[in-house]
Amino acid sequence: MTIAFIGAGNMAISLIRGLVKNGMQSSELVAADPSDEQRAKAQELGIRAEANNARAVSDADIIVVAVKPQIAGQVLKALTTVTSSQLVISVAAGINLDSLQAWLPRDQPIVRCMPNTPALVGAGMTALFANNKVQAKHLAAAERVLQAAGEVVWVPNEELLDAVTAVSGSGPAYFFLLMEHMTNTGISLGLDPETSRKLTLQTAFGASLMAQQSTETLTTLRQNVTSPGGTTEAAVNTMLELGMAETIESALRAAQQRSVQLSKEFGDS
Ligand SMILES: NC(=O)c1ccc[n+]([C@@H]2O[C@H](COP(=O)([O-])OP(=O)(O)OC[C@H]3O[C@@H](n4cnc5c(N)ncnc54)[C@H](OP(=O)(O)O)[C@@H]3O)[C@@H](O)[C@H]2O)c1
C-alpha cells in the first residue's frame, strides 16, 4: 500500500510521523508540496518528497488531500491522471463529498474526514464518512491512516460532520478558553502563573482520563465529586445559574451552522 500526501503541512506531517512510528515503511509514503521547507520536513521523516503533485500520486494506492480547503478544488481538478482504483482521503475541513466528487473521476472512492488540532501531538479525534464507491478494504485503510494521529469514529451520514466540527473540530478552543479563565482566576486568587497553569492543565487531563476510563455518565461523574454544601457545589451552581449550559449549547449550534455555511462557500470556490 503506497500513500501520497498532497500538501506536506502540519496535518500531513503529523499523519506521516504517526504512520512511520506505527511501522509503515517510509518507501511506501510520498508527500508533495511546493514549499522547499515543507518538503525538507517530509524528507527528515525518511520519505520521498515531490514538488509535483501528479508525480507524487502516479503510483499511489491512497491519495491524502491535505491542502487548505480554499485550494482543494484547483489542486484536485489539476490531478487529471487519478483513477478510480485509487482511494482519495480528504482531511480538508468543510469540503463536502459533492464537491470532491465533482473535482474527481465519477467512480472515485472517497473518504471525507474531520480531524482536530490535537492530531498534531498524536491525540487527535477524527470522524470519517465514506461515499458509496468505497469498499471494506478502503474503510480499513482510511482508519489506519487517521489512527496514526489519534482516535477515529465513523458517522452514518455526511451532515453529521457539521456536528462533529461543532464538538471535536472546534472543541480544543473551548477547552483552551476554559483553561485560560481558570488559570487567570487562579492567578487573581494569589497563585503564581506557572502554578496556576499547571494546576489547570493537569486537572483537565485528569478529568478527561477519569471520564475515559469510567463507564459512568458525565453527569454521575460530576455529581460524585460535588458534595452537598461543598466548594465544588458552590462553583458548579454559580456556573449553571449564570447560564453555562445554555451558553455551551448556543456556541456549539453556532459552530455547526457556520460549518454548513462554509461547506457551501468552499464547494462553490
Ligand atoms: N491543522 C489542523 O489541526 C487541522 C484540523 C482539521 C482539519 N485540517 C485540515 O487539514 C488540511 C491541511 O491543514 P494544515 O494545518 O496541515 O495546513 P498547512 O500546514 O497550511 O498545510 C498545507 C500545505 O499545503 C501546501 N500547498 C499549498 N499549495 C499546494 C499545492 N498546490 N499542492 C500541494 N501542496 C500545496 C502548503 O504549502 P505553502 O505553505 O507553501 O502554501 C502547506 O505546506 C486543511 O484542509 C485543514 O482544513 C487541519
The ligand as an SDF file (V2000), in Angstrom:
LIG
                    3D

 48 52  0  0  0  0  0  0  0  0999 V2000
   -4.0570   21.5420   11.3650 N   0  0  0  0  0  0  0  0  0  0  0  0
   -5.1610   21.0730   11.9370 C   0  0  0  0  0  0  0  0  0  0  0  0
   -5.2520   20.9590   13.1620 O   0  0  0  0  0  0  0  0  0  0  0  0
   -6.3550   20.6600   11.1070 C   0  0  0  0  0  0  0  0  0  0  0  0
   -7.5270   20.2350   11.7410 C   0  0  0  0  0  0  0  0  0  0  0  0
   -8.6240   19.8310   10.9690 C   0  0  0  0  0  0  0  0  0  0  0  0
   -8.5180   19.8340    9.5860 C   0  0  0  0  0  0  0  0  0  0  0  0
   -7.3730   20.2530    8.9960 N   0  0  0  0  0  0  0  0  0  0  0  0
   -7.3200   20.3060    7.5340 C   0  0  0  0  0  0  0  0  0  0  0  0
   -6.1110   19.7720    7.0480 O   0  0  0  0  0  0  0  0  0  0  0  0
   -5.7420   20.4690    5.8700 C   0  0  0  0  0  0  0  0  0  0  0  0
   -4.3010   20.8970    6.0000 C   0  0  0  0  0  0  0  0  0  0  0  0
   -4.1900   21.7500    7.1240 O   0  0  0  0  0  0  0  0  0  0  0  0
   -2.7620   22.1110    7.7360 P   0  0  0  0  0  0  0  0  0  0  0  0
   -2.9950   22.7000    9.0560 O   0  0  0  0  0  0  0  0  0  0  0  0
   -1.8350   20.9380    7.5890 O   0  0  0  0  0  0  0  0  0  0  0  0
   -2.3450   23.2700    6.7060 O   0  0  0  0  0  0  0  0  0  0  0  0
   -0.9000   23.7150    6.2650 P   0  0  0  0  0  0  0  0  0  0  0  0
    0.0780   23.4780    7.3560 O   0  0  0  0  0  0  0  0  0  0  0  0
   -1.0130   25.0670    5.6710 O   0  0  0  0  0  0  0  0  0  0  0  0
   -0.5590   22.6520    5.0980 O   0  0  0  0  0  0  0  0  0  0  0  0
   -0.9700   22.7710    3.7820 C   0  0  0  0  0  0  0  0  0  0  0  0
    0.2510   22.5680    2.8990 C   0  0  0  0  0  0  0  0  0  0  0  0
   -0.1680   22.5260    1.5370 O   0  0  0  0  0  0  0  0  0  0  0  0
    0.8290   23.1970    0.7780 C   0  0  0  0  0  0  0  0  0  0  0  0
    0.3220   23.5710   -0.5310 N   0  0  0  0  0  0  0  0  0  0  0  0
   -0.1120   24.8030   -0.9620 C   0  0  0  0  0  0  0  0  0  0  0  0
   -0.4680   24.7250   -2.2600 N   0  0  0  0  0  0  0  0  0  0  0  0
   -0.2750   23.4390   -2.6470 C   0  0  0  0  0  0  0  0  0  0  0  0
   -0.4480   22.7520   -3.8670 C   0  0  0  0  0  0  0  0  0  0  0  0
   -0.9450   23.3630   -4.9460 N   0  0  0  0  0  0  0  0  0  0  0  0
   -0.1410   21.4350   -3.9160 N   0  0  0  0  0  0  0  0  0  0  0  0
    0.3380   20.7900   -2.8390 C   0  0  0  0  0  0  0  0  0  0  0  0
    0.5400   21.3990   -1.6460 N   0  0  0  0  0  0  0  0  0  0  0  0
    0.2270   22.6970   -1.5530 C   0  0  0  0  0  0  0  0  0  0  0  0
    1.1870   24.3740    1.6340 C   0  0  0  0  0  0  0  0  0  0  0  0
    2.3790   24.9420    1.2100 O   0  0  0  0  0  0  0  0  0  0  0  0
    2.5990   26.5370    1.4520 P   0  0  0  0  0  0  0  0  0  0  0  0
    2.6810   26.7200    2.9200 O   0  0  0  0  0  0  0  0  0  0  0  0
    3.8540   26.8410    0.7150 O   0  0  0  0  0  0  0  0  0  0  0  0
    1.3770   27.2200    0.8560 O   0  0  0  0  0  0  0  0  0  0  0  0
    1.2690   23.7160    3.0170 C   0  0  0  0  0  0  0  0  0  0  0  0
    2.5630   23.1940    3.2590 O   0  0  0  0  0  0  0  0  0  0  0  0
   -6.6840   21.6600    5.7250 C   0  0  0  0  0  0  0  0  0  0  0  0
   -7.5890   21.4320    4.6760 O   0  0  0  0  0  0  0  0  0  0  0  0
   -7.4010   21.7330    7.0440 C   0  0  0  0  0  0  0  0  0  0  0  0
   -8.7550   22.1170    6.8890 O   0  0  0  0  0  0  0  0  0  0  0  0
   -6.2770   20.6690    9.7120 C   0  0  0  0  0  0  0  0  0  0  0  0
  1  2  1  0
  2  3  2  0
  2  4  1  0
  4  5  1  0
  4 48  2  0
  5  6  2  0
  6  7  1  0
  7  8  2  0
  8  9  1  0
  8 48  1  0
  9 10  1  0
  9 46  1  0
 10 11  1  0
 11 12  1  0
 11 44  1  0
 12 13  1  0
 13 14  1  0
 14 15  2  0
 14 16  1  0
 14 17  1  0
 17 18  1  0
 18 19  2  0
 18 20  1  0
 18 21  1  0
 21 22  1  0
 22 23  1  0
 23 24  1  0
 23 42  1  0
 24 25  1  0
 25 26  1  0
 25 36  1  0
 26 27  1  0
 26 35  1  0
 27 28  2  0
 28 29  1  0
 29 30  1  0
 29 35  2  0
 30 31  1  0
 30 32  2  0
 32 33  1  0
 33 34  2  0
 34 35  1  0
 36 37  1  0
 36 42  1  0
 37 38  1  0
 38 39  2  0
 38 40  1  0
 38 41  1  0
 42 43  1  0
 44 45  1  0
 44 46  1  0
 46 47  1  0
M  CHG  2   8   1  16  -1
M  END
$$$$
